């Protein structure tokens, strides 16, 4: 008969193993496929070198994936008779991109690993980090071990993805629903130091807002008419292919491109942090990395939940 001490020891070991198995870790693939992360990095660097905008696109895929049912790769799924793809949601339609790069990463990672070992959800998390680094931003240890969902929800994506027209209270609530605080909101919004937006999304602000620098509004109207030109692009800040603090410097000057950008510096509770980030790149980098880790931890599927997809666009 096992002694109480032995029983407790076994119970403790089982708990430790269970905790390890079901929590994310930067070392998750170290033994099963040490070539995986270098393979992701190679393809991301090449893709961003070819088209710097791709860095912002890959970062956004991870963000828009995590906000809908957690970081489970659901955004990558195409429509089936059972569900409509999240790619058709209001915040994603004609906007999210980079799926071909994800396909390329998946094929290469499966090749170097010898089988389908790395989840599509983990590929998004690592590609987001590698994109930021490729464009001059901070690095962080990505926690890994997510598994992939077998379903997607366009309806939920329509409800939970933050909108470009949100004011500060709405943004704070939106992030709070994901377990993210005001510091996370401001730091992660700083991802808009990369990339561009469409005229359709910022038109209302440049023609109707009062909290906008008039010169900036005039510059933006030159490529975004009152009617037509919906797909014309404008950068979020003057250096859209460089991870820097220009986004926050813009906000302080009332040059935020989206209503939701300028909401962060508009006499509210986040003004002070925007000012801090505009003056202190180190502070922004540090908080951005921490918030990315925190966001990457939103309700992941682990252990025997979900699956490791063979094709990121469809369930096995």
One Martini backbone bead per residue (centre of mass of N, CA, C, O) as a GRO file, in nm:
protein
  316
    1UNK     BB    1   0.097   0.036   0.022
    2UNK     BB    2   0.075   0.359  -0.009
    3UNK     BB    3   0.197   0.625   0.114
    4UNK     BB    4   0.108   0.947   0.181
    5UNK     BB    5   0.370   1.063   0.070
    6UNK     BB    6   0.367   0.923  -0.205
    7UNK     BB    7   0.094   1.028  -0.294
    8UNK     BB    8   0.167   1.329  -0.282
    9UNK     BB    9   0.401   1.314  -0.480
   10UNK     BB   10   0.237   1.208  -0.721
   11UNK     BB   11   0.034   1.436  -0.723
   12UNK     BB   12   0.241   1.662  -0.771
   13UNK     BB   13   0.360   1.551  -1.036
   14UNK     BB   14   0.096   1.549  -1.194
   15UNK     BB   15   0.039   1.851  -1.164
   16UNK     BB   16   0.299   1.948  -1.299
   17UNK     BB   17   0.248   1.810  -1.571
   18UNK     BB   18  -0.027   1.937  -1.629
   19UNK     BB   19   0.068   2.229  -1.623
   20UNK     BB   20   0.275   2.199  -1.849
   21UNK     BB   21   0.078   2.090  -2.069
   22UNK     BB   22  -0.144   2.353  -2.023
   23UNK     BB   23   0.094   2.554  -2.066
   24UNK     BB   24   0.268   2.799  -2.186
   25UNK     BB   25   0.589   2.786  -2.377
   26UNK     BB   26   0.892   2.879  -2.521
   27UNK     BB   27   0.986   2.547  -2.519
   28UNK     BB   28   0.782   2.355  -2.666
   29UNK     BB   29   0.981   2.292  -2.944
   30UNK     BB   30   1.276   2.217  -2.863
   31UNK     BB   31   1.244   1.897  -2.903
   32UNK     BB   32   1.038   1.836  -3.144
   33UNK     BB   33   1.128   2.134  -3.308
   34UNK     BB   34   1.398   2.342  -3.338
   35UNK     BB   35   1.339   2.448  -3.649
   36UNK     BB   36   1.075   2.616  -3.643
   37UNK     BB   37   1.146   2.916  -3.567
   38UNK     BB   38   1.360   2.968  -3.789
   39UNK     BB   39   1.159   2.921  -4.023
   40UNK     BB   40   0.968   3.150  -3.963
   41UNK     BB   41   1.176   3.379  -3.969
   42UNK     BB   42   1.268   3.353  -4.262
   43UNK     BB   43   0.988   3.413  -4.398
   44UNK     BB   44   0.924   3.681  -4.266
   45UNK     BB   45   1.174   3.838  -4.358
   46UNK     BB   46   1.123   3.802  -4.661
   47UNK     BB   47   0.836   3.927  -4.672
   48UNK     BB   48   0.918   4.208  -4.549
   49UNK     BB   49   1.131   4.274  -4.759
   50UNK     BB   50   0.935   4.275  -5.002
   51UNK     BB   51   0.693   4.382  -4.785
   52UNK     BB   52   0.664   4.582  -4.519
   53UNK     BB   53   0.349   4.567  -4.469
   54UNK     BB   54   0.342   4.265  -4.373
   55UNK     BB   55   0.407   4.313  -4.077
   56UNK     BB   56   0.134   4.440  -4.001
   57UNK     BB   57  -0.045   4.205  -4.102
   58UNK     BB   58   0.066   3.982  -3.909
   59UNK     BB   59   0.005   4.127  -3.645
   60UNK     BB   60  -0.308   4.152  -3.696
   61UNK     BB   61  -0.381   3.854  -3.707
   62UNK     BB   62  -0.325   3.792  -3.409
   63UNK     BB   63  -0.517   4.000  -3.286
   64UNK     BB   64  -0.783   3.903  -3.442
   65UNK     BB   65  -0.769   3.620  -3.325
   66UNK     BB   66  -0.765   3.663  -3.007
   67UNK     BB   67  -1.050   3.829  -2.986
   68UNK     BB   68  -1.171   3.546  -3.105
   69UNK     BB   69  -1.180   3.297  -2.885
   70UNK     BB   70  -0.893   3.335  -2.900
   71UNK     BB   71  -0.573   3.182  -2.968
   72UNK     BB   72  -0.684   2.957  -3.248
   73UNK     BB   73  -0.688   3.022  -3.572
   74UNK     BB   74  -0.983   3.104  -3.677
   75UNK     BB   75  -0.920   3.326  -3.896
   76UNK     BB   76  -0.804   3.109  -4.117
   77UNK     BB   77  -1.075   3.005  -4.175
   78UNK     BB   78  -1.280   2.892  -4.398
   79UNK     BB   79  -1.565   2.843  -4.525
   80UNK     BB   80  -1.853   2.648  -4.443
   81UNK     BB   81  -2.154   2.499  -4.394
   82UNK     BB   82  -2.120   2.558  -4.068
   83UNK     BB   83  -1.949   2.833  -4.138
   84UNK     BB   84  -1.835   3.162  -4.124
   85UNK     BB   85  -1.589   3.353  -4.185
   86UNK     BB   86  -1.395   3.600  -4.021
   87UNK     BB   87  -1.309   3.753  -4.285
   88UNK     BB   88  -1.621   3.885  -4.304
   89UNK     BB   89  -1.591   4.077  -4.100
   90UNK     BB   90  -1.594   4.407  -4.049
   91UNK     BB   91  -1.279   4.414  -3.937
   92UNK     BB   92  -1.176   4.225  -4.210
   93UNK     BB   93  -1.291   4.310  -4.467
   94UNK     BB   94  -1.064   4.397  -4.697
   95UNK     BB   95  -0.802   4.376  -4.473
   96UNK     BB   96  -0.707   4.116  -4.415
   97UNK     BB   97  -0.369   3.973  -4.440
   98UNK     BB   98  -0.122   3.700  -4.517
   99UNK     BB   99  -0.211   3.400  -4.581
  100UNK     BB  100   0.017   3.307  -4.774
  101UNK     BB  101   0.241   3.324  -4.563
  102UNK     BB  102   0.122   3.118  -4.369
  103UNK     BB  103   0.127   2.883  -4.569
  104UNK     BB  104   0.432   2.889  -4.609
  105UNK     BB  105   0.510   2.837  -4.319
  106UNK     BB  106   0.364   2.570  -4.277
  107UNK     BB  107   0.511   2.408  -4.496
  108UNK     BB  108   0.801   2.450  -4.382
  109UNK     BB  109   0.759   2.343  -4.093
  110UNK     BB  110   0.664   2.061  -4.175
  111UNK     BB  111   0.924   1.991  -4.324
  112UNK     BB  112   1.138   2.029  -4.089
  113UNK     BB  113   0.966   1.837  -3.884
  114UNK     BB  114   0.813   1.593  -4.067
  115UNK     BB  115   0.547   1.729  -3.951
  116UNK     BB  116   0.253   1.821  -3.781
  117UNK     BB  117   0.341   2.037  -3.500
  118UNK     BB  118   0.256   2.331  -3.568
  119UNK     BB  119   0.045   2.563  -3.505
  120UNK     BB  120  -0.130   2.825  -3.637
  121UNK     BB  121  -0.143   2.995  -3.378
  122UNK     BB  122   0.167   2.996  -3.332
  123UNK     BB  123   0.247   3.122  -3.598
  124UNK     BB  124   0.113   3.396  -3.543
  125UNK     BB  125   0.276   3.469  -3.286
  126UNK     BB  126   0.562   3.457  -3.417
  127UNK     BB  127   0.514   3.641  -3.667
  128UNK     BB  128   0.458   3.895  -3.506
  129UNK     BB  129   0.732   3.919  -3.369
  130UNK     BB  130   0.914   3.902  -3.629
  131UNK     BB  131   0.795   4.159  -3.759
  132UNK     BB  132   0.880   4.364  -3.548
  133UNK     BB  133   1.183   4.305  -3.566
  134UNK     BB  134   1.216   4.356  -3.879
  135UNK     BB  135   1.109   4.675  -3.803
  136UNK     BB  136   1.281   4.753  -3.522
  137UNK     BB  137   1.175   4.605  -3.280
  138UNK     BB  138   1.095   4.421  -3.029
  139UNK     BB  139   1.144   4.148  -2.822
  140UNK     BB  140   1.010   3.815  -2.733
  141UNK     BB  141   0.878   3.548  -2.553
  142UNK     BB  142   0.702   3.306  -2.696
  143UNK     BB  143   0.429   3.142  -2.611
  144UNK     BB  144   0.369   2.788  -2.636
  145UNK     BB  145   0.092   2.541  -2.727
  146UNK     BB  146  -0.115   2.588  -2.916
  147UNK     BB  147  -0.431   2.524  -3.056
  148UNK     BB  148  -0.670   2.443  -3.295
  149UNK     BB  149  -0.950   2.519  -3.426
  150UNK     BB  150  -1.267   2.403  -3.596
  151UNK     BB  151  -1.391   2.694  -3.564
  152UNK     BB  152  -1.591   2.982  -3.649
  153UNK     BB  153  -1.697   3.351  -3.588
  154UNK     BB  154  -1.843   3.610  -3.731
  155UNK     BB  155  -2.043   3.717  -3.519
  156UNK     BB  156  -1.832   3.761  -3.296
  157UNK     BB  157  -1.640   3.945  -3.453
  158UNK     BB  158  -1.848   4.178  -3.485
  159UNK     BB  159  -1.855   4.233  -3.168
  160UNK     BB  160  -1.530   4.225  -3.055
  161UNK     BB  161  -1.406   4.402  -3.251
  162UNK     BB  162  -1.255   4.681  -3.279
  163UNK     BB  163  -1.335   5.009  -3.365
  164UNK     BB  164  -1.251   5.308  -3.538
  165UNK     BB  165  -1.505   5.470  -3.375
  166UNK     BB  166  -1.407   5.454  -3.098
  167UNK     BB  167  -1.402   5.542  -2.784
  168UNK     BB  168  -1.254   5.518  -2.486
  169UNK     BB  169  -1.466   5.356  -2.322
  170UNK     BB  170  -1.501   5.136  -2.541
  171UNK     BB  171  -1.207   5.041  -2.547
  172UNK     BB  172  -1.177   4.963  -2.252
  173UNK     BB  173  -1.403   4.751  -2.257
  174UNK     BB  174  -1.298   4.573  -2.484
  175UNK     BB  175  -1.030   4.495  -2.337
  176UNK     BB  176  -1.149   4.397  -2.068
  177UNK     BB  177  -1.296   4.146  -2.202
  178UNK     BB  178  -0.979   4.029  -2.247
  179UNK     BB  179  -0.796   4.112  -1.989
  180UNK     BB  180  -0.733   4.418  -2.055
  181UNK     BB  181  -0.580   4.715  -2.003
  182UNK     BB  182  -0.488   5.039  -2.052
  183UNK     BB  183  -0.194   4.976  -2.114
  184UNK     BB  184  -0.252   4.768  -2.331
  185UNK     BB  185  -0.412   4.950  -2.518
  186UNK     BB  186  -0.183   5.153  -2.581
  187UNK     BB  187   0.042   4.961  -2.662
  188UNK     BB  188  -0.114   4.801  -2.888
  189UNK     BB  189  -0.187   5.053  -3.057
  190UNK     BB  190   0.122   5.091  -3.135
  191UNK     BB  191   0.101   4.904  -3.389
  192UNK     BB  192   0.033   5.172  -3.565
  193UNK     BB  193   0.336   5.221  -3.649
  194UNK     BB  194   0.220   5.023  -3.856
  195UNK     BB  195   0.099   5.091  -4.156
  196UNK     BB  196  -0.241   5.100  -4.294
  197UNK     BB  197  -0.532   5.275  -4.425
  198UNK     BB  198  -0.856   5.327  -4.526
  199UNK     BB  199  -1.059   5.574  -4.628
  200UNK     BB  200  -1.326   5.450  -4.523
  201UNK     BB  201  -1.222   5.459  -4.214
  202UNK     BB  202  -1.117   5.792  -4.205
  203UNK     BB  203  -1.312   5.998  -4.334
  204UNK     BB  204  -1.485   6.115  -4.103
  205UNK     BB  205  -1.248   6.246  -3.950
  206UNK     BB  206  -1.126   6.443  -4.183
  207UNK     BB  207  -1.425   6.599  -4.209
  208UNK     BB  208  -1.554   6.609  -3.881
  209UNK     BB  209  -1.342   6.661  -3.688
  210UNK     BB  210  -1.204   6.863  -3.409
  211UNK     BB  211  -0.949   6.667  -3.309
  212UNK     BB  212  -0.773   6.807  -3.563
  213UNK     BB  213  -0.527   6.876  -3.765
  214UNK     BB  214  -0.571   7.072  -4.038
  215UNK     BB  215  -0.326   6.988  -4.210
  216UNK     BB  216  -0.370   6.686  -4.189
  217UNK     BB  217  -0.653   6.676  -4.310
  218UNK     BB  218  -0.572   6.793  -4.584
  219UNK     BB  219  -0.371   6.574  -4.666
  220UNK     BB  220  -0.580   6.335  -4.656
  221UNK     BB  221  -0.792   6.453  -4.863
  222UNK     BB  222  -0.614   6.424  -5.123
  223UNK     BB  223  -0.669   6.082  -5.101
  224UNK     BB  224  -0.973   6.137  -4.957
  225UNK     BB  225  -1.262   6.161  -5.063
  226UNK     BB  226  -1.594   6.192  -4.999
  227UNK     BB  227  -1.607   6.028  -5.271
  228UNK     BB  228  -1.456   5.767  -5.307
  229UNK     BB  229  -1.155   5.597  -5.256
  230UNK     BB  230  -1.182   5.366  -5.033
  231UNK     BB  231  -0.885   5.212  -5.098
  232UNK     BB  232  -0.721   5.427  -5.011
  233UNK     BB  233  -0.403   5.490  -4.869
  234UNK     BB  234  -0.279   5.544  -4.525
  235UNK     BB  235  -0.072   5.623  -4.283
  236UNK     BB  236  -0.047   5.631  -3.938
  237UNK     BB  237   0.247   5.727  -3.997
  238UNK     BB  238   0.548   5.848  -4.135
  239UNK     BB  239   0.665   5.531  -4.043
  240UNK     BB  240   0.525   5.234  -4.155
  241UNK     BB  241   0.829   5.062  -4.159
  242UNK     BB  242   0.864   5.156  -3.843
  243UNK     BB  243   0.941   5.080  -3.514
  244UNK     BB  244   0.805   5.344  -3.326
  245UNK     BB  245   0.689   5.676  -3.185
  246UNK     BB  246   0.521   5.836  -3.406
  247UNK     BB  247   0.231   5.773  -3.326
  248UNK     BB  248   0.240   5.932  -3.052
  249UNK     BB  249   0.331   6.204  -3.163
  250UNK     BB  250   0.076   6.240  -3.334
  251UNK     BB  251  -0.136   6.246  -3.105
  252UNK     BB  252  -0.024   6.504  -2.966
  253UNK     BB  253  -0.092   6.658  -3.262
  254UNK     BB  254  -0.367   6.552  -3.380
  255UNK     BB  255  -0.265   6.286  -3.594
  256UNK     BB  256  -0.479   6.082  -3.591
  257UNK     BB  257  -0.638   5.873  -3.812
  258UNK     BB  258  -0.823   5.754  -3.603
  259UNK     BB  259  -1.054   5.780  -3.368
  260UNK     BB  260  -0.920   5.553  -3.184
  261UNK     BB  261  -0.650   5.693  -3.168
  262UNK     BB  262  -0.723   5.984  -3.055
  263UNK     BB  263  -0.870   5.880  -2.794
  264UNK     BB  264  -0.590   5.844  -2.633
  265UNK     BB  265  -0.568   6.180  -2.701
  266UNK     BB  266  -0.850   6.354  -2.530
  267UNK     BB  267  -0.857   6.413  -2.205
  268UNK     BB  268  -0.788   6.137  -2.076
  269UNK     BB  269  -0.656   5.854  -1.900
  270UNK     BB  270  -0.421   5.811  -2.149
  271UNK     BB  271  -0.244   6.062  -2.199
  272UNK     BB  272   0.011   6.010  -2.025
  273UNK     BB  273   0.108   5.752  -2.175
  274UNK     BB  274   0.139   5.873  -2.453
  275UNK     BB  275   0.352   6.078  -2.368
  276UNK     BB  276   0.559   5.877  -2.267
  277UNK     BB  277   0.596   5.721  -2.536
  278UNK     BB  278   0.681   5.972  -2.711
  279UNK     BB  279   0.957   6.005  -2.515
  280UNK     BB  280   0.982   5.667  -2.452
  281UNK     BB  281   1.073   5.394  -2.616
  282UNK     BB  282   1.141   5.188  -2.390
  283UNK     BB  283   0.861   5.188  -2.258
  284UNK     BB  284   0.706   5.088  -2.502
  285UNK     BB  285   0.857   4.828  -2.567
  286UNK     BB  286   0.812   4.690  -2.294
  287UNK     BB  287   0.496   4.702  -2.296
  288UNK     BB  288   0.445   4.565  -2.565
  289UNK     BB  289   0.567   4.291  -2.497
  290UNK     BB  290   0.387   4.230  -2.251
  291UNK     BB  291   0.110   4.258  -2.406
  292UNK     BB  292   0.162   4.034  -2.614
  293UNK     BB  293   0.178   3.805  -2.412
  294UNK     BB  294  -0.101   3.851  -2.290
  295UNK     BB  295  -0.265   3.822  -2.552
  296UNK     BB  296  -0.146   3.529  -2.622
  297UNK     BB  297  -0.323   3.423  -2.349
  298UNK     BB  298  -0.600   3.409  -2.480
  299UNK     BB  299  -0.773   3.136  -2.464
  300UNK     BB  300  -0.619   2.874  -2.512
  301UNK     BB  301  -0.559   2.584  -2.672
  302UNK     BB  302  -0.485   2.274  -2.500
  303UNK     BB  303  -0.356   1.975  -2.521
  304UNK     BB  304  -0.662   1.814  -2.634
  305UNK     BB  305  -0.745   2.055  -2.762
  306UNK     BB  306  -0.827   2.049  -3.054
  307UNK     BB  307  -0.568   2.103  -3.309
  308UNK     BB  308  -0.340   2.019  -3.572
  309UNK     BB  309  -0.324   2.159  -3.854
  310UNK     BB  310  -0.254   2.091  -4.194
  311UNK     BB  311  -0.449   2.334  -4.272
  312UNK     BB  312  -0.516   2.661  -4.193
  313UNK     BB  313  -0.803   2.677  -4.367
  314UNK     BB  314  -0.866   2.382  -4.235
  315UNK     BB  315  -0.998   2.131  -4.094
  316UNK     BB  316  -0.929   1.789  -4.048
   0.00000   0.00000   0.00000
